[in-house]
Amino acid sequence: MTEKKQKLQEFEALRGLSILLLLALHSEVFDASVFGFEVDPLGQVVAASLLGSFFFLAGFFAEFSRQKTGGNAISFMKSKVIRIFPPYWLALALFIFVIKYTLKRFDTLMYVFSLQWLLSPVYIKPLLTIWYISVLIGYYIIFGFLLFRVKSTLGLLVWSIILFAAAYVTNMTTGLFEPRFFQYYFIFLAGVFFNRFEKERNIVLGMNFLYKAAIALVVLILFWLAASAGYDVRNGFYILAVDLFIFGWVLMWLSIFQTRVGEWKAWAFLSTASFFAYLYHRPIWYVLDQALSLEAGKARVFFNLIPGAIIALIVGYFLQIGYDRLLVRLRLKG
């Protein structure tokens, strides 16, 4: 196995683990009605970990794409639009026509253009699950501009901080920007830097595993305290706690996946299935639950957790393979 493949293996495995955690979270297995006691902090920890991993990976591969396009911003944005928007539009249609999620005409138009990251929840109705896609698109717009316009790494950091501060003030005064936009902003940027600083990345990943495990434990405790305290997601301490937690656990998992654990073939399957499984698992579960007349409760939770998740992953895998082949045939992907 080449060094490049080994690195991709680590990131594939992290993406695969994250989609498993997401399906578990959305099955509501962490709900108090399942365990019989309050587990909300655990749910927040799992949500932050898996979503943080997705945003970190998106930042890492955004920088990879920038380098691959040779500095061509149009090619960069075109590749993101083609990869994301058609599957996203289908997911939006399924939420509206299958799950029967009601949206006003203006809200629907804003969702078509994926502006939830800017307008939700004050100006348009929030929509479950696919808010992540919208925030991701917001990051591609902001960091896509910075990556191609700002040449130095220090400049990228400074301008990222300035734009974050401007967005934060705007949110506090006008309500613009989805609140979770702030929670993962610097995680996306950390992914960019993690790709850019290869030497430093290898040094960090090469640290003694016990050190990384200790760091992961400390940041877990810090974030658990923040989650238990019920801070608003825009609170400065909460953002710091969640970002440290995400980065600490990303490092630990990447280190674990450098071992033979990362060579398991299941990770490649899960990684391939992840995007479409993320988009379509709720509509798939809705159809299955309706067909089997499953009411809210433990039976539906565990059905969605096990057979429902497996079905969503299989469907997601073949949809991703089929979509990639379609893009190749249309000469929209090399």
Number of C-alpha atoms within 10 A of each C-alpha: 6 7 8 8 10 16 14 14 23 22 25 25 26 24 26 22 19 23 24 20 17 20 23 21 19 19 23 19 21 21 19 13 13 16 11 8 10 13 16 15 18 16 20 17 17 18 18 19 22 24 20 26 27 25 23 27 23 20 28 22 18 24 22 14 19 18 14 12 14 10 14 13 17 10 15 21 18 12 15 14 13 13 17 17 17 12 18 21 16 13 21 22 16 18 21 15 12 14 15 11 13 13 15 10 9 12 18 17 12 17 25 15 12 23 20 28 24 22 20 21 16 14 16 18 17 18 17 10 15 20 20 20 19 23 25 23 23 20 22 21 12 13 23 20 13 16 21 14 13 15 10 10 14 10 14 19 16 13 15 18 14 12 12 16 13 11 18 19 13 13 19 12 9 11 18 20 24 22 21 16 23 21 22 25 24 23 26 26 22 20 22 23 20 21 18 16 11 11 10 13 14 11 9 14 16 12 11 10 14 10 11 20 16 13 18 22 15 15 20 20 13 18 26 18 15 21 21 13 11 11 14 14 17 17 14 12 15 21 22 16 21 27 23 20 25 26 22 21 23 21 19 20 21 19 20 17 22 18 12 8 12 24 16 13 11 13 22 20 18 24 24 21 24 26 23 23 28 21 24 23 24 24 20 20 22 17 13 17 17 10 9 10 10 15 11 9 12 17 12 20 21 17 16 27 20 13 12 22 25 16 17 24 27 17 17 25 22 15 18 18 12 12 16 16 14 13 14 12 11 9 9 14 13 7
